[in-house]
Structures are given as C-alpha cells and as structure tokens.
C-alpha cells in the first residue's frame, strides 16, 4: 500500500532526494516517512504540503479541503427548504450529464 506522501511526491514527478531538498530533510527521512517508519509532525507536514502544492491534511491521506466558494454554496443549499434542495440536486445531476456528453 503506497503512502499518501509517496503518491503526492510521485504525482509531482519528484524523487525522495528532490523533495528532501525542498523541505530541508535527508532523503532517508522522506523514505522513513513514506514507509511509516517515522511519524510526520504537523510542522513538517506543512513544509511538505507547501513543496507538494497541496493542503497539509493530504500528507496524512485526508481529502483536500473544498474551495471556499464550494463550502459557501453548500452552506446556502443546506439552508433551502427540502423541495428546493431536491431541485438543486436534480439540476446539478442534469448539468453533470450534459458536461459528460
């Protein structure tokens, strides 16, 4: 099972040594983090996230945070009466189908 850190690193086309240079760590440290032989502190996760252009929780395998506009839209939809929420859901489903076709 590939670690989230390794997946993110490889998706960016970086070697362990290159990532290590970006965050000021040895490639052996990167390897130990990827093999879960050493814990990643939140401080180091933030450094890694900056280098990998992601949110720091993604380093631990958590989903990325939705953009602020998506969170606001979700909040507004949640405040609608149930029948309007259903209409919004149907509209989004229809929109998704037309974009795929």
QUILIN-V454994 format. One record per residue. RES is the residue in one letter. OMEGA is omega in degrees with one decimal (* if undefined). D_CENTER is the distance of its C-alpha to the mean C-alpha in Angstrom with 1 decimal. Layout:
RES,OMEGA,D_CENTER  RES,OMEGA,D_CENTER
//
This chain:
X,-177.9,17.8  X,-179.9,15.4  X,177.5,13.2  X,179.9,9.5  X,-179.7,10.7  X,177.9,13.2  X,179.7,11.1  X,-179.9,9.0  X,-178.7,12.4  X,178.5,14.3  X,178.2,12.2  X,178.1,13.1  X,-179.1,16.6  X,170.6,17.2  X,175.7,19.5  X,179.3,19.4  X,179.7,22.2  X,177.8,20.6  X,177.6,17.4  X,178.4,19.9  X,-178.7,21.9  X,-177.1,19.1  X,177.5,18.5  X,-180.0,22.1  X,176.4,22.0  X,178.6,24.0  X,177.5,22.7  X,176.7,24.1  X,178.1,21.8  X,-179.7,18.7  X,179.9,20.3  X,176.0,21.0  X,-178.4,17.5  X,179.5,16.4  X,-179.1,19.4  X,176.2,18.8  X,-179.6,22.2  X,-178.4,21.1  X,176.6,18.8  X,176.8,16.3  X,177.9,17.2  X,178.3,15.0  X,178.8,16.9  X,177.4,16.0  X,177.8,12.3  X,175.9,12.5  X,179.2,14.5  X,-179.3,12.3  X,178.5,9.3  X,-179.2,12.0  X,-176.5,13.3  X,178.7,10.3  X,177.8,9.3  X,173.9,5.8  X,-174.8,5.6  X,177.6,7.7  X,177.7,6.9  X,178.0,4.2  X,-179.9,7.7  X,177.5,9.3  X,177.9,7.6  X,-179.2,6.6  X,177.4,4.7  X,178.9,3.0  X,177.7,6.6  X,176.5,9.0  X,-176.8,11.2  X,-178.6,14.4  X,177.8,16.6  X,177.8,14.9  X,179.2,15.3  X,178.3,18.8  X,178.9,19.7  X,178.8,18.7  X,-178.8,20.8  X,178.9,23.7  X,-179.8,23.7  X,-179.8,23.8  X,-179.3,26.9  X,172.6,28.8  X,-176.0,31.5  X,-178.2,30.7  X,177.4,32.6  X,175.8,30.7  X,177.3,27.3  X,179.0,28.6  X,178.2,29.6  X,179.5,26.2  X,177.9,24.7  X,179.2,27.4  X,-179.6,26.9  X,178.0,23.2  X,179.8,24.0  X,178.9,26.9  X,179.7,24.8  X,179.6,22.3  X,-179.1,25.3  X,179.3,27.0  X,178.8,24.0  X,-175.9,23.8  X,*,27.6
//
